[in-house]
């Protein structure tokens, strides 16, 4: 009894936490549960609670010590250390306590310098029980241990690191970590271009012991993980770094305060050649998604991982997790390379001829252009009919161009003798895409696609709106083009989303009814400041909504539609 009091006094001297010393191997379960729920008791404490996993943090090259008291001889003991971020060095020692440290006597406290000397002797001297160095989850297990003060010292020499520690004097009844089956491997049962199916044998912990167990699957491209906390540490590191938004191009509002289109500092009055007719707006780069994913799937032991990249190696880990205690055990992970993307038929482009291309949702198409003669440059026209399309161009394997294209775009590519060009078109995630593509090496003043202004909106003048007419305006260019305007009556609830779904930018005036045609006219201006035209559309009905479309027609008959405009006549005049 005297010796037990000595250990309690020593722990009080070392830590100032004598109230936390456990009475082992039996314990008050109600008090224990209350203590482990109270985070203030064990937060940043050097005392390891009996039967609860604790988390800690190590600074590089700075050792950290934890203490555990066993008050009775022949007590079983299990200590488990889980490295998270980096390999650890850890050592478990049993401290020898001198008899005079019992604390019995006159009750007069010892001088402070004697207490410090006693503390130093106690920490430095001891019997080494176990040492380990590495990043595996490792345990010290003994069926019978002597009473005493046990010290666990941890060190990280590579970097600052997280870790977890679990210690218990009742390992048989606690079963802190889910048990692995006799075959703990994760098997790949099916392999596709974007999917991998995994299977593993269930843990006996759930079925035999009735404990709540679920499985979590971790997927990444670098390596397998030996513990759940190692994977979670990697995930938290990846999430901490985000790409800064890239400043986008933001045009000034469309202004008709004065007649015409007022130029602004963003280059609105510069050359308005063949450019995209997309709505002007700002863009930012989205943060890159983390390369590591964790999915918890309940108690199923078969799982199909989807949305993977073709011809890419992935590493897969499965963890059995005790839902009640959040402790986990790692299966033996595996890895697999997804199948290559199916080779698609490459479409041959003919010099100067427009090709119609259809791309499935999230699909890709490959086009090949091989000029028969030497050339100095290649002009590439891309006209997207629906949503934006990603365009990549390679010349003899070297990447020349990678952009998202919406509307009509023209690209000038530097030529090379006997060069071959591979064009990859990737469709939108929203739906199928259709587009027109033309590649040519012949310089010509009469290009198949008409030139467009930078802004392809139609402006309606509210003050000039009457019960039977509306007045609109749009921009032109320095090239003389033919413009045709059409009108169509629509329901009052016709919205922008419905308009976008129904509009095909490649469908020309030939697809419209003759009754919808208002007029066609030629227009251009050498001065871009004055390259604006207006038109008053008459013969409309009061209080009705109309959809207006302007088409600009090129020399070879290919047309491009401006952005549609909804207008409504006045109900009362």
C-alpha positions as CSV (number, residue, x, y, z in Angstrom):
1,X,0.0,0.0,0.0
2,X,2.9,2.3,0.8
3,X,4.3,1.8,-2.7
4,X,1.0,2.6,-4.4
5,X,0.9,5.9,-2.6
6,X,4.4,6.6,-3.7
7,X,3.5,6.3,-7.4
8,X,0.5,8.6,-7.0
9,X,2.7,11.2,-5.3
10,X,5.4,11.0,-8.0
11,X,2.8,11.5,-10.7
12,X,1.5,14.5,-8.9
13,X,5.1,15.9,-8.7
14,X,5.7,15.2,-12.4
15,X,2.5,16.4,-13.9
16,X,0.4,18.2,-11.3
17,X,-2.4,15.9,-12.3
18,X,-2.6,13.5,-9.5
19,X,-6.4,13.5,-9.7
20,X,-6.2,11.7,-13.1
21,X,-4.3,8.6,-11.8
22,X,-6.4,5.5,-12.7
23,X,-7.0,2.7,-10.2
24,X,-6.1,-0.4,-12.3
25,X,-6.8,-2.9,-13.5
26,X,-10.4,-2.5,-12.3
27,X,-12.0,0.9,-13.0
28,X,-15.2,2.8,-12.3
29,X,-16.7,2.6,-15.8
30,X,-19.2,5.4,-15.2
31,X,-16.5,7.7,-14.1
32,X,-14.2,6.6,-17.0
33,X,-16.9,7.4,-19.6
34,X,-17.5,10.8,-18.0
35,X,-13.8,11.6,-18.0
36,X,-13.1,10.7,-21.7
37,X,-16.1,12.8,-22.8
38,X,-14.7,15.8,-20.9
39,X,-12.0,17.0,-23.3
40,X,-10.7,19.5,-20.8
41,X,-9.3,16.6,-18.6
42,X,-7.0,15.1,-21.2
43,X,-6.4,18.0,-23.6
44,X,-2.7,18.6,-23.9
45,X,-2.2,16.3,-20.9
46,X,0.8,14.0,-20.3
47,X,-1.4,11.4,-18.7
48,X,-2.6,8.6,-21.0
49,X,-6.2,7.6,-20.0
50,X,-6.9,3.8,-19.7
51,X,-8.9,2.6,-22.6
52,X,-9.3,5.7,-24.8
53,X,-7.4,6.7,-27.9
54,X,-5.8,10.2,-27.7
55,X,-4.3,12.4,-30.4
56,X,-1.1,14.4,-30.2
57,X,1.2,16.6,-32.1
58,X,5.0,16.5,-32.3
59,X,7.4,19.3,-33.3
60,X,10.4,18.1,-35.3
61,X,13.3,17.0,-33.1
62,X,11.4,17.7,-30.0
63,X,10.6,14.6,-27.9
64,X,7.3,14.3,-26.0
65,X,6.6,12.1,-23.0
66,X,3.4,10.5,-21.8
67,X,2.9,8.6,-18.5
68,X,0.7,5.7,-17.5
69,X,0.3,4.2,-14.0
70,X,-0.1,0.5,-13.2
71,X,-0.8,0.1,-9.5
72,X,-1.0,-3.6,-9.2
73,X,1.4,-6.4,-10.2
74,X,0.6,-9.0,-12.9
75,X,-1.6,-6.5,-14.8
76,X,-1.9,-7.0,-18.6
77,X,-0.8,-4.0,-20.7
78,X,-1.2,-2.9,-24.3
79,X,0.2,0.3,-25.8
80,X,-0.4,1.1,-29.5
81,X,1.1,4.1,-31.4
82,X,-0.2,5.2,-34.8
83,X,2.0,7.6,-36.8
84,X,0.0,9.9,-39.1
85,X,2.2,12.3,-41.0
86,X,5.8,10.9,-40.7
87,X,7.8,8.0,-39.3
88,X,8.1,8.1,-35.5
89,X,10.7,6.9,-33.0
90,X,9.1,5.8,-29.7
91,X,10.2,4.1,-26.5
92,X,8.4,2.6,-23.6
93,X,10.1,2.4,-20.2
94,X,9.2,1.4,-16.7
95,X,10.4,3.9,-14.1
96,X,11.9,2.5,-10.9
97,X,10.6,4.3,-7.8
98,X,12.7,4.6,-4.6
99,X,11.0,3.6,-1.4
100,X,11.6,7.0,0.3
101,X,9.5,8.6,-2.4
102,X,6.4,7.2,-0.8
103,X,5.3,10.5,0.6
104,X,4.8,9.0,4.2
105,X,6.4,10.9,7.1
106,X,5.9,14.0,9.1
107,X,3.8,15.7,6.4
108,X,6.4,18.5,6.0
109,X,6.9,19.2,2.3
110,X,10.3,18.6,0.8
111,X,12.3,21.6,-0.5
112,X,11.6,22.5,-4.2
113,X,15.2,21.7,-5.3
114,X,15.0,18.2,-3.8
115,X,11.7,17.6,-5.6
116,X,13.3,18.6,-8.9
117,X,16.3,16.3,-8.3
118,X,13.9,13.4,-7.5
119,X,11.9,14.2,-10.6
120,X,15.0,14.3,-12.8
121,X,16.3,11.0,-11.5
122,X,12.9,9.3,-12.0
123,X,12.6,10.5,-15.6
124,X,16.2,9.6,-16.6
125,X,16.4,6.2,-15.0
126,X,14.2,3.3,-16.0
127,X,13.9,-0.1,-17.6
128,X,13.5,0.0,-21.4
129,X,10.7,-2.3,-22.4
130,X,10.2,-1.6,-26.1
131,X,11.5,0.6,-28.9
132,X,10.3,1.2,-32.5
133,X,11.2,3.4,-35.4
134,X,9.0,3.6,-38.6
135,X,5.6,4.6,-39.9
136,X,3.7,1.3,-39.1
137,X,1.0,1.0,-36.5
138,X,3.0,-0.8,-33.8
139,X,2.0,-2.2,-30.4
140,X,3.6,-3.3,-27.2
141,X,1.6,-6.1,-25.6
142,X,2.3,-7.9,-22.3
143,X,0.1,-10.4,-20.5
144,X,1.6,-9.5,-17.2
145,X,3.4,-6.4,-16.1
146,X,4.7,-5.1,-12.8
147,X,3.2,-2.2,-11.0
148,X,4.9,1.1,-11.7
149,X,5.0,4.3,-13.7
150,X,5.3,3.7,-17.4
151,X,6.8,6.4,-19.6
152,X,6.2,6.6,-23.4
153,X,8.6,8.9,-25.3
154,X,7.9,9.9,-28.9
155,X,10.1,11.7,-31.4
156,X,9.7,12.8,-35.0
157,X,13.0,13.6,-36.8
158,X,11.6,14.3,-40.3
159,X,8.9,17.0,-39.7
160,X,6.2,18.1,-37.4
161,X,3.7,15.3,-37.2
162,X,0.4,14.0,-35.8
163,X,0.0,10.7,-34.0
164,X,-2.4,8.7,-31.9
165,X,-1.8,6.6,-28.8
166,X,-4.0,3.9,-27.1
167,X,-3.2,2.3,-23.8
168,X,-5.2,-0.2,-21.8
169,X,-4.9,-2.6,-18.9
170,X,-7.9,-4.7,-20.1
171,X,-7.0,-5.5,-23.7
172,X,-9.0,-8.7,-24.0
173,X,-12.3,-7.1,-23.1
174,X,-11.6,-3.7,-24.7
175,X,-10.9,-4.8,-28.3
176,X,-10.1,-1.2,-29.2
177,X,-9.4,-1.7,-32.8
178,X,-11.5,-3.8,-35.3
179,X,-10.0,-7.2,-36.0
180,X,-8.8,-8.1,-39.5
181,X,-10.0,-11.3,-41.2
182,X,-7.6,-14.2,-41.8
183,X,-7.1,-12.7,-45.3
184,X,-6.8,-8.9,-44.9
185,X,-6.1,-8.1,-48.6
186,X,-8.2,-5.8,-50.8
187,X,-8.9,-7.4,-54.2
188,X,-9.6,-5.7,-57.5
189,X,-12.5,-7.7,-59.0
190,X,-13.3,-5.5,-62.0
191,X,-11.4,-2.9,-64.0
192,X,-12.7,-0.3,-66.5
193,X,-11.6,2.9,-68.1
194,X,-13.1,5.0,-65.3
195,X,-14.2,2.5,-62.7
196,X,-12.5,0.0,-60.4
197,X,-14.5,-2.5,-58.3
198,X,-13.0,-3.6,-54.9
199,X,-13.8,-6.4,-52.6
200,X,-12.5,-7.6,-49.2
201,X,-13.5,-10.0,-46.5
202,X,-15.5,-8.6,-43.6
203,X,-14.0,-8.0,-40.2
204,X,-15.0,-10.5,-37.5
205,X,-15.5,-7.6,-35.0
206,X,-18.9,-6.7,-36.3
207,X,-20.4,-10.1,-36.7
208,X,-18.8,-12.0,-33.7
209,X,-18.6,-9.2,-31.2
210,X,-21.6,-7.1,-32.2
211,X,-19.7,-3.9,-32.4
212,X,-20.8,-1.2,-34.9
213,X,-18.4,-1.4,-37.7
214,X,-18.3,0.5,-41.1
215,X,-15.8,0.6,-43.9
216,X,-14.1,3.6,-45.4
217,X,-12.3,3.5,-48.8
218,X,-9.5,5.9,-49.5
219,X,-8.4,6.6,-53.2
220,X,-5.3,8.5,-54.3
221,X,-2.6,8.5,-57.0
222,X,0.6,8.4,-54.8
223,X,0.8,5.5,-52.4
224,X,-1.1,3.3,-50.0
225,X,-1.7,4.4,-46.4
226,X,-1.0,2.4,-43.3
227,X,-3.6,4.2,-41.1
228,X,-6.7,6.2,-41.4
229,X,-5.1,9.2,-39.7
230,X,-2.3,9.2,-42.2
231,X,-4.9,9.5,-45.0
232,X,-6.8,12.2,-43.1
233,X,-3.6,14.1,-42.5
234,X,-2.8,14.1,-46.2
235,X,-6.4,15.3,-47.0
236,X,-6.2,18.2,-44.6
237,X,-2.9,19.2,-46.1
238,X,-4.3,19.2,-49.6
239,X,-7.4,21.2,-48.6
240,X,-5.2,23.9,-47.0
241,X,-3.8,25.1,-50.3
242,X,-6.1,26.7,-52.8
243,X,-5.3,28.2,-56.1
244,X,-5.7,32.0,-56.1
245,X,-8.4,33.2,-58.5
246,X,-7.1,34.4,-61.8
247,X,-8.3,37.9,-62.7
248,X,-10.8,37.6,-65.6
249,X,-11.8,40.0,-68.3
250,X,-14.7,42.1,-67.2
251,X,-16.3,44.4,-69.8
252,X,-18.1,47.6,-69.0
253,X,-21.9,47.6,-69.2
254,X,-23.6,47.9,-72.6
255,X,-24.4,51.6,-72.8
256,X,-26.9,53.3,-75.1
257,X,-27.1,56.5,-73.0
258,X,-25.8,58.3,-76.1
259,X,-26.6,56.9,-79.5
260,X,-24.2,54.2,-80.5
261,X,-21.9,52.0,-78.4
262,X,-19.6,54.0,-76.2
263,X,-16.0,52.7,-76.2
264,X,-14.4,52.0,-72.8
265,X,-10.9,51.4,-71.4
266,X,-11.1,47.7,-71.9
267,X,-10.3,48.0,-75.6
268,X,-13.9,48.1,-76.8
269,X,-13.0,50.4,-79.6
270,X,-10.1,48.3,-80.8
271,X,-10.2,45.9,-83.8
272,X,-13.4,44.0,-83.8
273,X,-12.4,41.2,-86.0
274,X,-13.5,37.6,-85.8
275,X,-14.0,36.9,-82.1
276,X,-16.1,34.9,-79.7
277,X,-19.7,36.1,-79.4
278,X,-20.1,34.9,-75.8
279,X,-21.5,37.2,-73.1
280,X,-18.8,39.3,-71.5
281,X,-18.1,38.3,-67.9
282,X,-15.4,37.7,-65.3
283,X,-13.9,34.3,-64.9
284,X,-11.9,32.7,-62.0
285,X,-9.9,29.5,-61.9
286,X,-11.7,27.0,-59.7
287,X,-9.6,25.4,-57.0
288,X,-8.1,22.1,-58.0
289,X,-9.9,19.2,-56.4
290,X,-7.9,17.1,-53.9
291,X,-6.2,14.1,-55.4
292,X,-7.2,12.0,-52.4
293,X,-10.8,11.0,-51.6
294,X,-12.3,9.2,-48.6
295,X,-15.7,7.5,-49.0
296,X,-17.4,5.7,-46.0
297,X,-19.9,3.0,-47.3
298,X,-21.4,1.4,-44.2
299,X,-21.0,-2.3,-43.7
300,X,-20.8,-3.3,-47.4
301,X,-17.6,-5.1,-48.3
302,X,-17.9,-4.5,-52.1
303,X,-17.5,-1.1,-53.6
304,X,-17.1,0.4,-57.1
305,X,-15.0,3.5,-57.4
306,X,-16.2,5.7,-60.3
307,X,-15.2,8.9,-62.1
308,X,-11.6,7.9,-62.4
309,X,-9.3,8.9,-65.3
310,X,-8.4,6.4,-68.0
311,X,-4.9,4.9,-68.1
312,X,-4.1,6.2,-64.6
313,X,-2.7,4.3,-61.6
314,X,-4.6,4.6,-58.4
315,X,-4.0,3.3,-54.9
316,X,-6.9,1.9,-52.8
317,X,-7.1,1.5,-49.0
318,X,-9.9,0.0,-46.9
319,X,-10.3,0.8,-43.2
320,X,-12.6,-1.0,-40.8
321,X,-13.9,1.7,-38.4
322,X,-15.5,1.2,-35.0
323,X,-18.4,3.7,-35.2
324,X,-18.7,4.0,-31.4
325,X,-15.0,4.8,-30.7
326,X,-13.9,6.0,-34.1
327,X,-10.8,3.8,-33.9
328,X,-9.8,2.1,-37.2
329,X,-7.8,-0.8,-38.6
330,X,-6.2,-0.8,-42.1
331,X,-6.6,-3.7,-44.5
332,X,-3.7,-4.5,-46.8
333,X,-4.2,-1.9,-49.6
334,X,-3.9,-2.5,-53.3
335,X,-3.4,-0.5,-56.5
336,X,-4.5,-0.7,-60.2
337,X,-4.2,1.1,-63.4
338,X,-7.4,2.0,-65.2
339,X,-7.8,0.9,-68.8
340,X,-6.8,3.1,-71.7
341,X,-9.4,5.4,-73.3
342,X,-11.0,3.8,-76.3
343,X,-9.3,5.0,-79.4
344,X,-11.7,7.1,-81.4
345,X,-11.9,7.4,-85.1
346,X,-10.0,10.5,-86.3
347,X,-11.9,12.7,-88.7
348,X,-9.8,14.0,-91.6
349,X,-10.2,17.7,-92.4
350,X,-9.9,18.8,-96.0
351,X,-8.2,22.1,-96.7
352,X,-10.8,24.9,-96.9
353,X,-13.8,22.7,-96.3
354,X,-16.2,23.1,-93.4
355,X,-16.9,20.0,-91.4
356,X,-19.8,19.4,-89.1
357,X,-18.9,17.7,-85.8
358,X,-21.2,16.1,-83.1
359,X,-19.8,15.4,-79.6
360,X,-21.6,13.4,-76.9
361,X,-22.0,14.8,-73.4
362,X,-18.6,14.9,-71.8
363,X,-17.2,13.1,-74.9
364,X,-14.3,13.9,-77.2
365,X,-13.6,14.0,-80.9
366,X,-10.3,14.0,-82.7
367,X,-9.7,15.8,-86.0
368,X,-6.6,15.5,-88.2
369,X,-5.4,18.1,-90.7
370,X,-2.4,17.2,-92.9
371,X,-1.7,19.8,-95.6
372,X,-0.5,18.3,-98.8
373,X,1.9,21.2,-99.6
374,X,4.3,23.3,-97.6
375,X,2.7,26.2,-95.8
376,X,3.6,29.2,-93.6
377,X,0.5,29.2,-91.5
378,X,-2.8,27.4,-90.8
379,X,-6.0,29.3,-90.1
380,X,-8.5,27.4,-87.9
381,X,-12.1,28.4,-87.6
382,X,-14.3,26.9,-84.8
383,X,-18.0,27.7,-84.5
384,X,-19.8,26.2,-81.5
385,X,-23.5,25.8,-81.9
386,X,-24.6,25.1,-78.3
387,X,-22.4,25.2,-75.2
388,X,-18.7,26.0,-75.0
389,X,-16.2,23.4,-76.2
390,X,-12.6,22.8,-75.2
391,X,-10.2,23.0,-78.1
392,X,-6.7,21.5,-78.1
393,X,-4.3,21.7,-81.1
394,X,-1.1,19.8,-81.4
395,X,1.4,20.0,-84.2
396,X,3.5,16.9,-84.6
397,X,2.8,16.1,-80.9
398,X,3.6,19.6,-79.6
399,X,0.8,21.5,-77.9
400,X,0.1,24.8,-79.7
401,X,-3.3,25.7,-78.4
402,X,-5.7,24.9,-75.5
403,X,-8.8,27.1,-75.0
404,X,-12.5,27.0,-74.2
405,X,-14.4,28.3,-77.3
406,X,-17.9,29.6,-77.4
407,X,-19.4,31.2,-80.5
408,X,-17.0,31.8,-83.4
409,X,-13.3,31.9,-83.0
410,X,-10.4,32.2,-85.5
411,X,-6.9,30.9,-84.6
412,X,-3.7,31.6,-86.6
413,X,-1.2,28.7,-86.2
414,X,2.4,28.9,-87.4
415,X,3.1,26.3,-90.1
416,X,5.9,23.9,-90.6
417,X,6.9,21.8,-93.7
418,X,5.1,18.4,-93.8
419,X,3.5,19.1,-90.4
420,X,0.4,17.2,-89.2
421,X,-2.1,18.8,-86.8
422,X,-4.2,16.9,-84.3
423,X,-7.3,18.7,-83.0
424,X,-9.1,17.4,-79.9
425,X,-12.5,18.7,-79.1
426,X,-14.0,18.0,-75.7
427,X,-17.7,18.5,-75.1
428,X,-19.6,20.1,-72.3
429,X,-20.8,18.5,-69.1
430,X,-24.2,20.0,-69.6
431,X,-25.2,18.1,-72.8
432,X,-24.2,17.2,-76.4
433,X,-22.3,19.7,-78.5
434,X,-22.4,20.4,-82.2
435,X,-20.0,22.7,-84.0
436,X,-18.5,23.6,-87.4
437,X,-14.7,23.4,-88.0
438,X,-12.6,24.6,-90.9
439,X,-8.8,24.5,-91.4
440,X,-7.0,26.1,-94.3
441,X,-3.6,27.0,-95.5
442,X,-4.8,29.3,-98.3
443,X,-4.9,33.0,-97.4
444,X,-8.1,34.5,-98.8
445,X,-10.0,37.8,-98.3
446,X,-13.3,35.9,-98.6
447,X,-13.4,33.7,-95.5
448,X,-16.3,31.3,-95.1
449,X,-17.4,32.7,-91.7
450,X,-18.4,36.3,-91.4
451,X,-16.5,38.7,-89.1
452,X,-18.1,39.6,-85.8
453,X,-17.9,42.4,-83.4
454,X,-16.7,41.8,-79.9
455,X,-20.2,42.3,-78.5
456,X,-23.0,40.5,-80.2
457,X,-25.9,41.6,-78.1
458,X,-29.0,43.3,-79.4
459,X,-30.1,46.5,-77.6
460,X,-33.8,47.5,-77.4
461,X,-34.7,51.2,-76.8
462,X,-37.3,51.3,-74.0
463,X,-38.3,54.9,-74.7
464,X,-39.0,54.1,-78.4
465,X,-41.2,51.1,-77.6
466,X,-44.9,51.5,-78.6
467,X,-47.9,49.2,-78.7
468,X,-47.1,48.0,-82.3
469,X,-43.3,48.5,-82.7
470,X,-39.9,48.3,-81.0
471,X,-36.6,49.8,-82.0
472,X,-33.4,47.8,-81.7
473,X,-29.7,48.3,-82.5
474,X,-26.6,46.1,-82.9
475,X,-22.9,46.4,-83.7
476,X,-21.2,45.7,-87.0
477,X,-17.6,45.6,-88.2
478,X,-15.5,47.2,-90.9
479,X,-16.3,44.3,-93.3
480,X,-19.4,44.6,-95.4
481,X,-21.8,41.9,-94.2
482,X,-25.4,40.9,-94.8
483,X,-27.7,41.1,-91.7
484,X,-31.1,39.5,-91.5
485,X,-33.5,40.1,-88.6
486,X,-36.3,37.7,-87.6
487,X,-39.1,38.0,-85.0
488,X,-41.2,35.3,-83.2
489,X,-44.1,35.7,-80.8
490,X,-43.5,33.8,-77.5
491,X,-45.4,33.3,-74.3
492,X,-45.1,35.9,-71.5
493,X,-43.3,33.4,-69.3
494,X,-40.6,32.6,-71.9
495,X,-37.3,33.0,-69.9
496,X,-33.6,33.1,-70.6
497,X,-33.1,29.5,-69.6
498,X,-35.7,28.3,-72.1
499,X,-34.2,30.6,-74.8
500,X,-30.7,29.1,-74.2
501,X,-32.0,25.5,-74.4
502,X,-33.8,26.2,-77.7
503,X,-31.1,28.2,-79.5
504,X,-28.7,26.6,-81.9
505,X,-26.1,29.1,-82.9
506,X,-25.3,27.2,-86.1
507,X,-28.9,27.2,-87.3
508,X,-29.2,29.9,-90.0
509,X,-32.1,31.9,-91.5
510,X,-33.0,28.9,-93.7
511,X,-34.5,27.2,-90.6
512,X,-36.9,30.1,-89.9
513,X,-40.4,30.6,-91.3
514,X,-40.8,33.2,-94.0
515,X,-43.5,34.8,-91.9
516,X,-40.9,35.5,-89.1
517,X,-38.6,37.4,-91.4
518,X,-38.5,41.2,-90.9
519,X,-35.8,42.3,-93.4
520,X,-32.2,41.7,-94.7
521,X,-29.7,44.5,-95.3
522,X,-26.0,45.1,-95.8
523,X,-24.1,47.2,-93.3
524,X,-20.5,48.2,-92.4
525,X,-18.5,51.2,-91.3
526,X,-14.8,52.1,-91.7
527,X,-15.0,53.8,-88.3
528,X,-15.6,51.3,-85.6
529,X,-16.9,54.1,-83.3
530,X,-19.8,54.4,-85.7
531,X,-20.3,50.7,-86.6
532,X,-23.8,50.5,-85.2
533,X,-27.1,50.2,-87.0
534,X,-30.7,50.5,-85.8
535,X,-34.0,49.1,-87.0
536,X,-37.6,49.7,-86.1
537,X,-39.8,46.6,-86.2
538,X,-43.5,47.4,-86.9
539,X,-46.7,45.4,-87.2
540,X,-46.6,44.0,-83.7
541,X,-49.6,43.5,-81.3
542,X,-50.0,45.4,-78.0
543,X,-48.8,43.7,-74.8
544,X,-47.2,40.8,-76.6
545,X,-43.7,39.3,-76.0
546,X,-41.4,38.7,-79.1
547,X,-38.1,37.0,-79.5
548,X,-35.8,38.9,-81.9
549,X,-32.8,37.3,-83.8
550,X,-30.2,38.9,-86.0
551,X,-28.1,36.7,-88.4
552,X,-24.9,37.8,-90.1
553,X,-24.3,35.9,-93.3
554,X,-20.8,35.2,-94.7
555,X,-19.7,35.1,-98.3
556,X,-20.1,31.4,-98.6
557,X,-23.5,31.3,-97.0
558,X,-22.4,30.4,-93.4
559,X,-24.2,32.4,-90.9
560,X,-23.8,33.3,-87.2
561,X,-26.6,34.4,-85.0
562,X,-26.3,37.3,-82.5
563,X,-27.6,36.8,-79.0
564,X,-31.4,36.6,-79.0
565,X,-33.4,39.5,-77.4
566,X,-36.8,39.3,-75.7
567,X,-38.9,42.5,-76.1
568,X,-42.5,43.3,-75.1
569,X,-44.7,45.9,-76.7
570,X,-46.7,48.4,-74.6
571,X,-50.1,47.3,-73.6
572,X,-51.7,50.7,-73.5
573,X,-50.7,53.7,-75.7
